Amino acid sequence: RVLWYASFGDDRANELPGATEAPTRSIATHRVLPPYRPVLLGEDPVYFTRPLVEYLDCSNDATIRDLHDGLIPRAWRSFIEPIWPRTARFSMHFQLDKLLHNASAEAMEAASLSIRITYLGKDLNRHGGDWEELNREAMPVRLFANGVKVHDFIESPSITEVREFPIPLKALQRAAMVECLILTFEPLIAHKTTFRYVPIPIAELWILERNSDTQARL
């Protein structure tokens, strides 16, 4: 069961095309990502306090060809990535009372949750025009849930792919204590983050539950 889903940069993307509200997004994306509120018009134009929402660079010949041929899913055409050392390590916040009907400590003990992520691969994380010769790279990233490791450093995949990771019970117990699931993405060399050398971009993210005793708040 899907508890939450987003294609970052495309808030209209969901499982029911045409629906004005995504059925599996009980928490708005701007409440999940820094600064955890709507960003005012003209605020933080250089993304000093939040990840950049970027779109595929259609000035790249291979990218525009694949788009024209319908080979790139809509949900992979936009993504988030930090572009400054100060934002290289960032967290997503999911308030449990918005995510689940029952977020008590007892319910979380019995819950079986996982995270599914689309990490943008080298096939799509590329620029065109004058930027192309600089050869954009993505540095390895690891993921924590409420301070508990979900996965160790992952290298940038050769092709864009979806991966799934179970959330450790200890992380769920900690989430119940603070009433918030906190996912923290940490790059290998945060202080070297630039627009050319970014942590692996994230196109999509799901939170899934595999226990019938836990009900999604839909």
Secondary structure, 3 states (H helix, E strand, C coil): CEEEEEECCCCCCCCCCCCCCCCCECCCHHHHCCCCCCCCCCCCCCCCCCCEEEECCCCCHHHHHHHHCCCCCHHHCEEEECCCHHHCCEEEEEEHHHHECCCCHHHHHHCCEEEEEEECCCCCCCCCHHHHCCCCEEECEEEEECCEEEEEEECCCCCCEEEEEECCHHHHHHHHHHCEEEEEEEECCHHHCCCCEEECCEEEEEEEECCCCCCECC
